[in-house]
Amino acid sequence: MILVDNIHKRYKTNHGPGKWVLQGVSFVIPPNVSVGLVGRNGAGKSTLLRLIGGTDQPTKGHVERRCRVSWPMGFGGGLQGSLTGRQNAKFVCRIHGHEDDIEDRLAYIQDFAEIGDAFDEPIKTYSSGMKSRLQFGLSLAFDFDVYISDEVTATGDAAFKNKASTAFKNLADHASLIMVSHGENTLKEFCSSGIFLDNGKAHWFDDIDDALKAYKESRSK
């Protein structure tokens, strides 16, 4: 279970505090429920994912995670730019307590990311797509109750997209997803419930179809 309680978020600018991205957002994600986030560009979907995943902190309010939650797959942050992909992966394995099987996990991450020799090059030389692939492989190398995905299925060529889709299907029997995707069919395939973000507010729908309907109606106004 994940509890989001009265979350407010805004970022500082050169001219002081920026506008509110999220205002008074509250909802509960029950166990074993996969959720799709929908909304216009700039509505705060990726911001909310980072807050849920713990890679960003709210300005006000709090997030309570009563389960193991991954960092956002597809999010390039959290990687040390001067270190190689392999070195970053080793660090993540160690902080998760996997010294004993580190080589097996590194092999899995390298194979899944499909970035070739770049695995041994500094992260700062990576494209955004390469960072996304590495983060995806890193997340899947560990067991979480909830996996967070930010447009991962839109990354890479058709073969990698199919690989990502298969990976999500394989998670279905033991974990849930919180997902942002511009692909309506992707959201319908993997998510049962939905959250529609609009004007800084979050609207929960038990049925992903209802969330998508609300989003479409907002665009027609």
C-alpha positions as a Markdown table, in Angstrom:
| # | Residue | x | y | z |
|---|---|---|---|---|
| 1 | Met | 0.0 | 0.0 | 0.0 |
| 2 | Ile | 1.1 | 3.5 | -0.8 |
| 3 | Leu | -0.4 | 6.6 | 0.9 |
| 4 | Val | 0.0 | 10.0 | -0.6 |
| 5 | Asp | -1.2 | 12.6 | 1.9 |
| 6 | Asn | -1.8 | 16.3 | 1.0 |
| 7 | Ile | 1.1 | 16.6 | -1.4 |
| 8 | His | 2.2 | 20.0 | -2.6 |
| 9 | Lys | 5.1 | 20.4 | -4.9 |
| 10 | Arg | 6.8 | 23.4 | -6.6 |
| 11 | Tyr | 10.4 | 24.1 | -7.7 |
| 12 | Lys | 12.6 | 27.1 | -7.0 |
| 13 | Thr | 13.4 | 29.3 | -10.0 |
| 14 | Asn | 15.9 | 32.2 | -10.5 |
| 15 | His | 13.0 | 34.5 | -9.6 |
| 16 | Gly | 11.9 | 32.6 | -6.4 |
| 17 | Pro | 9.4 | 29.8 | -5.9 |
| 18 | Gly | 7.8 | 28.6 | -9.1 |
| 19 | Lys | 4.1 | 27.8 | -9.6 |
| 20 | Trp | 2.6 | 24.8 | -7.9 |
| 21 | Val | 2.9 | 21.7 | -9.9 |
| 22 | Leu | 0.8 | 19.6 | -7.5 |
| 23 | Gln | -1.5 | 21.1 | -4.8 |
| 24 | Gly | -3.2 | 19.1 | -2.1 |
| 25 | Val | -2.9 | 15.7 | -3.8 |
| 26 | Ser | -4.1 | 12.8 | -1.7 |
| 27 | Phe | -4.9 | 9.2 | -2.6 |
| 28 | Val | -4.2 | 5.6 | -1.5 |
| 29 | Ile | -2.9 | 2.9 | -3.9 |
| 30 | Pro | -4.1 | -0.5 | -2.5 |
| 31 | Pro | -1.8 | -3.5 | -2.7 |
| 32 | Asn | -1.6 | -5.4 | -6.0 |
| 33 | Val | -3.3 | -2.6 | -8.0 |
| 34 | Ser | -1.5 | -1.3 | -11.1 |
| 35 | Val | -2.2 | 2.4 | -11.8 |
| 36 | Gly | -1.8 | 4.5 | -14.9 |
| 37 | Leu | -1.2 | 8.3 | -14.6 |
| 38 | Val | -2.8 | 10.4 | -17.3 |
| 39 | Gly | -2.9 | 14.2 | -17.9 |
| 40 | Arg | -1.6 | 16.9 | -20.2 |
| 41 | Asn | 2.1 | 17.6 | -20.8 |
| 42 | Gly | 3.3 | 19.5 | -17.7 |
| 43 | Ala | 0.5 | 18.2 | -15.5 |
| 44 | Gly | 3.0 | 16.8 | -13.0 |
| 45 | Lys | 2.9 | 13.1 | -13.9 |
| 46 | Ser | 6.7 | 12.6 | -13.8 |
| 47 | Thr | 6.9 | 14.8 | -10.7 |
| 48 | Leu | 4.4 | 12.6 | -8.9 |
| 49 | Leu | 6.2 | 9.4 | -10.0 |
| 50 | Arg | 9.5 | 10.8 | -8.5 |
| 51 | Leu | 7.7 | 11.7 | -5.3 |
| 52 | Ile | 6.2 | 8.2 | -5.0 |
| 53 | Gly | 9.5 | 6.6 | -5.8 |
| 54 | Gly | 11.4 | 8.7 | -3.3 |
| 55 | Thr | 13.8 | 10.3 | -5.8 |
| 56 | Asp | 12.2 | 13.8 | -5.0 |
| 57 | Gln | 10.7 | 15.2 | -1.9 |
| 58 | Pro | 7.4 | 17.1 | -1.6 |
| 59 | Thr | 7.3 | 20.8 | -0.7 |
| 60 | Lys | 4.5 | 19.9 | 1.8 |
| 61 | Gly | 2.8 | 16.7 | 2.7 |
| 62 | His | 4.2 | 13.2 | 2.8 |
| 63 | Val | 4.3 | 9.8 | 1.0 |
| 64 | Glu | 4.1 | 6.6 | 3.1 |
| 65 | Arg | 5.3 | 3.5 | 1.4 |
| 66 | Arg | 4.2 | 0.3 | 3.1 |
| 67 | Cys | 5.9 | -1.9 | 0.5 |
| 68 | Arg | 9.1 | -2.0 | -1.5 |
| 69 | Val | 8.9 | 0.6 | -4.3 |
| 70 | Ser | 11.4 | 0.9 | -7.1 |
| 71 | Trp | 12.9 | 4.1 | -8.4 |
| 72 | Pro | 11.2 | 5.4 | -11.6 |
| 73 | Met | 12.3 | 3.3 | -14.6 |
| 74 | Gly | 13.1 | 5.7 | -17.4 |
| 75 | Phe | 14.2 | 8.4 | -14.9 |
| 76 | Gly | 17.9 | 9.3 | -15.7 |
| 77 | Gly | 18.6 | 10.7 | -12.2 |
| 78 | Gly | 20.3 | 8.8 | -9.5 |
| 79 | Leu | 23.2 | 7.8 | -11.7 |
| 80 | Gln | 26.7 | 9.2 | -11.1 |
| 81 | Gly | 27.8 | 10.8 | -14.4 |
| 82 | Ser | 31.5 | 10.3 | -13.9 |
| 83 | Leu | 31.2 | 6.6 | -13.2 |
| 84 | Thr | 30.5 | 3.9 | -15.9 |
| 85 | Gly | 27.3 | 2.0 | -16.2 |
| 86 | Arg | 28.9 | -1.0 | -14.6 |
| 87 | Gln | 30.3 | 1.0 | -11.7 |
| 88 | Asn | 26.9 | 2.5 | -11.1 |
| 89 | Ala | 25.3 | -0.9 | -11.2 |
| 90 | Lys | 27.8 | -2.3 | -8.8 |
| 91 | Phe | 27.1 | 0.5 | -6.3 |
| 92 | Val | 23.3 | -0.1 | -6.5 |
| 93 | Cys | 23.9 | -3.9 | -6.0 |
| 94 | Arg | 26.0 | -3.2 | -2.9 |
| 95 | Ile | 23.5 | -0.8 | -1.3 |
| 96 | His | 20.8 | -3.4 | -1.8 |
| 97 | Gly | 23.0 | -6.0 | -0.1 |
| 98 | His | 23.8 | -8.2 | -3.1 |
| 99 | Glu | 27.5 | -8.7 | -2.8 |
| 100 | Asp | 27.3 | -12.5 | -3.1 |
| 101 | Asp | 25.7 | -12.6 | -6.5 |
| 102 | Ile | 26.8 | -9.2 | -7.9 |
| 103 | Glu | 28.3 | -10.6 | -11.1 |
| 104 | Asp | 25.1 | -12.4 | -12.0 |
| 105 | Arg | 23.1 | -9.2 | -11.5 |
| 106 | Leu | 25.6 | -7.2 | -13.5 |
| 107 | Ala | 25.3 | -9.7 | -16.3 |
| 108 | Tyr | 21.5 | -9.4 | -16.2 |
| 109 | Ile | 21.6 | -5.6 | -16.2 |
| 110 | Gln | 24.1 | -5.4 | -19.1 |
| 111 | Asp | 22.2 | -8.0 | -21.1 |
| 112 | Phe | 18.8 | -6.3 | -20.6 |
| 113 | Ala | 20.0 | -2.7 | -21.2 |
| 114 | Glu | 21.5 | -3.6 | -24.6 |
| 115 | Ile | 23.9 | -0.7 | -24.6 |
| 116 | Gly | 27.0 | -2.8 | -25.6 |
| 117 | Asp | 30.4 | -1.5 | -24.8 |
| 118 | Ala | 28.8 | 1.7 | -23.4 |
| 119 | Phe | 28.2 | -0.2 | -20.2 |
| 120 | Asp | 31.9 | 0.5 | -19.4 |
| 121 | Glu | 31.8 | 4.1 | -20.4 |
| 122 | Pro | 30.9 | 7.1 | -18.2 |
| 123 | Ile | 27.2 | 7.8 | -17.8 |
| 124 | Lys | 27.7 | 11.4 | -18.9 |
| 125 | Thr | 28.4 | 10.1 | -22.4 |
| 126 | Tyr | 25.0 | 8.3 | -22.6 |
| 127 | Ser | 22.0 | 9.5 | -24.5 |
| 128 | Ser | 18.7 | 9.8 | -22.6 |
| 129 | Gly | 17.5 | 6.5 | -24.1 |
| 130 | Met | 20.6 | 4.7 | -22.9 |
| 131 | Lys | 20.2 | 6.0 | -19.4 |
| 132 | Ser | 16.6 | 4.9 | -19.5 |
| 133 | Arg | 17.5 | 1.4 | -20.6 |
| 134 | Leu | 20.1 | 1.1 | -17.9 |
| 135 | Gln | 17.6 | 2.3 | -15.2 |
| 136 | Phe | 15.1 | -0.2 | -16.5 |
| 137 | Gly | 17.6 | -3.1 | -16.3 |
| 138 | Leu | 18.7 | -1.9 | -12.8 |
| 139 | Ser | 15.1 | -1.9 | -11.5 |
| 140 | Leu | 14.3 | -5.3 | -12.9 |
| 141 | Ala | 17.4 | -6.8 | -11.3 |
| 142 | Phe | 15.9 | -6.4 | -7.9 |
| 143 | Asp | 12.6 | -7.6 | -6.3 |
| 144 | Phe | 10.1 | -4.8 | -5.6 |
| 145 | Asp | 6.4 | -4.9 | -4.7 |
| 146 | Val | 5.7 | -1.9 | -6.9 |
| 147 | Tyr | 7.6 | -0.9 | -10.1 |
| 148 | Ile | 7.4 | 2.7 | -11.3 |
| 149 | Ser | 7.7 | 3.3 | -15.1 |
| 150 | Asp | 8.0 | 6.6 | -16.8 |
| 151 | Glu | 7.4 | 6.1 | -20.6 |
| 152 | Val | 9.8 | 3.1 | -20.6 |
| 153 | Thr | 7.8 | 1.3 | -23.2 |
| 154 | Ala | 8.5 | 4.2 | -25.6 |
| 155 | Thr | 12.2 | 3.8 | -25.3 |
| 156 | Gly | 14.3 | 2.3 | -28.0 |
| 157 | Asp | 13.5 | 0.3 | -31.2 |
| 158 | Ala | 10.6 | -2.1 | -31.7 |
| 159 | Ala | 12.6 | -5.0 | -30.4 |
| 160 | Phe | 13.4 | -3.3 | -27.1 |
| 161 | Lys | 9.8 | -2.1 | -26.7 |
| 162 | Asn | 8.6 | -5.7 | -27.0 |
| 163 | Lys | 11.3 | -6.7 | -24.5 |
| 164 | Ala | 10.0 | -4.1 | -22.1 |
| 165 | Ser | 6.4 | -5.1 | -22.6 |
| 166 | Thr | 7.3 | -8.8 | -21.9 |
| 167 | Ala | 9.1 | -7.8 | -18.8 |
| 168 | Phe | 6.0 | -6.0 | -17.5 |
| 169 | Lys | 3.9 | -9.0 | -18.2 |
| 170 | Asn | 6.3 | -11.2 | -16.3 |
| 171 | Leu | 5.9 | -8.9 | -13.3 |
| 172 | Ala | 2.1 | -9.2 | -13.2 |
| 173 | Asp | 2.1 | -12.4 | -11.0 |
| 174 | His | 4.1 | -10.9 | -8.1 |
| 175 | Ala | 4.2 | -7.1 | -8.4 |
| 176 | Ser | 2.2 | -4.1 | -9.5 |
| 177 | Leu | 3.0 | -1.1 | -11.6 |
| 178 | Ile | 2.6 | 2.7 | -11.4 |
| 179 | Met | 2.9 | 3.9 | -15.0 |
| 180 | Val | 3.1 | 7.0 | -17.2 |
| 181 | Ser | 2.6 | 6.3 | -20.9 |
| 182 | His | 1.2 | 8.3 | -23.8 |
| 183 | Gly | 0.1 | 5.0 | -25.2 |
| 184 | Glu | -3.6 | 4.4 | -24.3 |
| 185 | Asn | -3.4 | 0.7 | -25.2 |
| 186 | Thr | -0.3 | 0.3 | -23.0 |
| 187 | Leu | -2.1 | 1.8 | -20.0 |
| 188 | Lys | -5.2 | -0.4 | -20.7 |
| 189 | Glu | -3.0 | -3.5 | -21.0 |
| 190 | Phe | -1.0 | -3.1 | -17.7 |
| 191 | Cys | -3.2 | -0.9 | -15.5 |
| 192 | Ser | -6.6 | -1.6 | -13.8 |
| 193 | Ser | -7.0 | 1.8 | -12.1 |
| 194 | Gly | -6.0 | 5.4 | -13.1 |
| 195 | Ile | -5.1 | 8.8 | -11.7 |
| 196 | Phe | -6.0 | 11.9 | -13.8 |
| 197 | Leu | -3.8 | 14.9 | -13.1 |
| 198 | Asp | -5.3 | 18.3 | -13.9 |
| 199 | Asn | -4.5 | 21.8 | -12.6 |
| 200 | Gly | -2.4 | 20.4 | -9.8 |
| 201 | Lys | -5.1 | 18.1 | -8.6 |
| 202 | Ala | -5.3 | 14.3 | -8.7 |
| 203 | His | -8.5 | 12.4 | -9.4 |
| 204 | Trp | -8.6 | 8.7 | -8.6 |
| 205 | Phe | -10.5 | 6.3 | -10.8 |
| 206 | Asp | -11.0 | 2.6 | -9.9 |
| 207 | Asp | -11.2 | 1.9 | -13.7 |
| 208 | Ile | -8.4 | 3.0 | -16.0 |
| 209 | Asp | -11.0 | 3.5 | -18.8 |
| 210 | Asp | -12.8 | 6.2 | -16.6 |
| 211 | Ala | -9.5 | 8.0 | -16.0 |
| 212 | Leu | -8.8 | 8.0 | -19.8 |
| 213 | Lys | -12.3 | 9.3 | -20.5 |
| 214 | Ala | -11.9 | 12.2 | -18.0 |
| 215 | Tyr | -8.6 | 13.1 | -19.6 |
| 216 | Lys | -10.1 | 13.1 | -23.1 |
| 217 | Glu | -13.1 | 15.2 | -21.9 |
| 218 | Ser | -10.7 | 17.7 | -20.4 |
| 219 | Arg | -8.9 | 18.1 | -23.7 |
| 220 | Ser | -12.1 | 18.8 | -25.6 |
| 221 | Lys | -13.0 | 21.8 | -23.4 |
